[in-house]
Amino acid sequence: MSEEGFVKAASLSELEENTPLRVELGGVPVSLVKTEGEVFAINDICSHANVSLSEGDVEDCTIECWLHGSRFDLRTGKPSGLPATRPVPVYPVKIEGDDVLVSVTQES
């Protein structure tokens, strides 16, 4: 653990544009997404179907659940369409050099 609960989740060089990367941080499944010039960290489990969001598609700063098509805003975790009605947690991200740091102890 580093300052404010931030831990290294990945290297920037590991992230491909619009391609989610699943990591586990302190037992918390997290999907890292590099899109639109930013890196986002969102809980990897869909609030509707309990499946991995990192297997879905990224478009317009949202991630789509591959099972039923719900989309979640990468900035807020809020669903933008049914069947999901509950948001998923999003986590603060810091970039230090090539390190992507995430704090799963703080939700944005």
C-alpha positions in Angstrom: 0.0 0.0 0.0 1.2 3.5 -0.8 -0.1 6.9 0.2 -3.9 7.2 0.5 -4.4 3.6 -0.3 -3.1 3.8 -3.9 -1.4 0.6 -5.3 0.1 -0.2 -8.6 -2.5 -1.8 -10.8 -0.6 -2.0 -14.1 1.8 -0.2 -16.3 0.5 2.3 -18.9 2.3 0.3 -21.5 0.1 -2.7 -20.7 -3.1 -0.8 -21.5 -4.4 -0.7 -25.1 -6.8 2.0 -26.1 -10.5 1.0 -25.6 -9.5 -2.5 -24.4 -10.4 -3.3 -20.7 -7.7 -5.0 -18.5 -8.9 -7.0 -15.5 -6.8 -6.8 -12.4 -7.4 -7.7 -8.8 -6.5 -5.3 -6.1 -6.8 -6.4 -2.5 -9.4 -9.0 -3.5 -11.4 -6.4 -5.5 -11.9 -7.1 -9.2 -11.2 -3.9 -11.2 -11.4 -3.2 -14.9 -8.8 -0.7 -16.1 -9.7 1.2 -19.3 -7.6 3.6 -21.3 -9.8 5.8 -23.5 -10.2 9.4 -24.6 -6.7 10.2 -23.2 -7.5 9.1 -19.7 -7.3 5.9 -17.6 -10.3 4.8 -15.6 -10.8 2.1 -12.9 -14.3 0.6 -12.5 -15.4 -2.4 -10.5 -15.3 -5.3 -12.9 -18.6 -6.9 -11.8 -21.8 -5.9 -13.5 -24.4 -4.7 -11.0 -27.1 -6.6 -12.9 -25.8 -10.0 -13.9 -22.6 -10.5 -11.8 -20.3 -11.0 -14.8 -17.0 -9.5 -15.7 -17.3 -6.1 -17.4 -13.7 -6.4 -18.7 -15.0 -8.8 -21.3 -17.3 -6.1 -22.8 -16.7 -3.3 -25.3 -15.7 0.3 -24.6 -17.2 3.2 -26.5 -17.8 6.9 -25.7 -16.4 6.6 -22.2 -18.7 3.7 -21.3 -18.1 0.0 -20.9 -20.8 -2.5 -22.0 -21.7 -5.7 -20.2 -21.3 -8.5 -22.7 -24.1 -10.6 -21.3 -27.2 -8.2 -21.5 -25.8 -5.0 -23.0 -26.0 -2.6 -20.1 -23.5 0.2 -20.4 -21.8 1.9 -17.5 -20.2 5.4 -17.5 -16.4 4.9 -16.8 -16.4 8.3 -14.9 -19.3 7.7 -12.6 -20.2 4.0 -12.8 -23.8 4.9 -13.5 -25.7 2.6 -15.9 -27.0 4.3 -19.1 -29.6 1.7 -20.0 -31.5 -1.3 -18.9 -31.4 -4.0 -17.6 -28.9 -2.6 -15.1 -30.4 0.0 -12.7 -27.6 0.2 -10.0 -24.2 1.9 -10.5 -20.9 0.0 -10.1 -18.1 1.6 -8.0 -15.4 3.6 -9.8 -12.0 4.2 -8.2 -9.5 7.1 -8.3 -6.6 6.7 -10.6 -3.1 8.3 -10.5 -0.5 8.0 -13.2 3.2 8.2 -12.0 5.6 7.7 -14.8 4.5 4.4 -16.4 2.7 3.2 -13.3 -1.1 3.2 -13.1 -2.0 3.6 -9.4 -5.6 2.9 -8.1 -7.1 3.2 -4.7 -9.9 0.7 -4.1 -10.3 2.0 -0.6 -11.8 5.2 -2.0 -14.8 5.3 -4.4 -15.2 8.4 -6.6 
